[in-house]
């Protein structure tokens, strides 16, 4: 059995406890690092409550928890033997730990996820960008160049909100200047309410505004959903779109290759 008692949150990861799994060992550990994710009563034991404590005396509290678990659970289970001298409960816990945790916490699983989620998609993206003499790469470079030089010129007009039954119609004039409409997504944005995620609702370009170069009216109809309409703001962010053509006509969709760096402040809001 592997006993690990770091002060939460100072457990770096917990790879030593993971190595114990394949050898049929069991874990008794602080609810920190990997054990906070892996622990279940059927596969091992835990101390702590999963929260950080900095108050004086907490070490003594967890010391008492550790010895209580050892004396009342671990030791009795290990010495509870059948007629053949086999600790059936202990063995059942080993089997549960091996079958449930080893596939999840292993280098094989980690490498497979890196391949599926990162390396293979990155290789495919690279192949797309260099295809046809770097056609996509050149398009993306020009797209980012245009945004870099013209993004600061984007500005908003006055937002109009019209209540229609149980919904609100938002009409937002957006002046893109030299930025092309297919290079951006205009949406309504609302800060998250307690316990909920932020809201982002796309607006559609209704028509070009006469007498305003690069001016467009964006429109969307949405239900309040527990929010006042005035809590929503307009947001304009870079989104390169691609057009696809077939015998049924043409359509536009977001190009996954075009993603501005996350550290770039690339949203213009009212």
TACORNOR-V617198 format. One line per field, one symbol per residue. ss: DSSP state (2 for helix, 1 for strand, 0 for the rest). burial: I if it has 16 or more other ideal C-beta (glycine too) atoms within 10 Angstrom, else O. A space follows every 10 residues. Layout:
ss=???
burial=???
This chain:
ss=0111000000 0000222222 2200001111 0022222200 0001111000 0000000222 2222222222 2222222220 0000000222 2222222222 2000002222 2222222222 2222222222 2222222222 2222222222 2220110001 1111001111 1111100000 2221111111 0000000011 1101111100 0000111111 1110000022 2011111100 1111110011 1111000000 0000001110
burial=OIIIIOOIOO IOOIOOIIOI IOOOOIIIII IIIIIIOIIO OOIIIIIIOO OOOOOOOOOO OIOOIIOOII OOOIOOIOOO OOOOOOIOOI OOIIOIIIOO IOOOIOOOOO OOOOOOOOOO OOOOOOOOIO OOOOOIIOII OOIIOOIOOI IOOIOIIOIO OOOOOOOIOI IIIIIIOOIO OOIIIIIIII OOOOOOOOIO OOIOOOOOOO OOOIIIIIII OIOOOOIOIO OIOIIIOIII IOOOOOOOOO OOOOIOOIOI OOOOOOOIOI
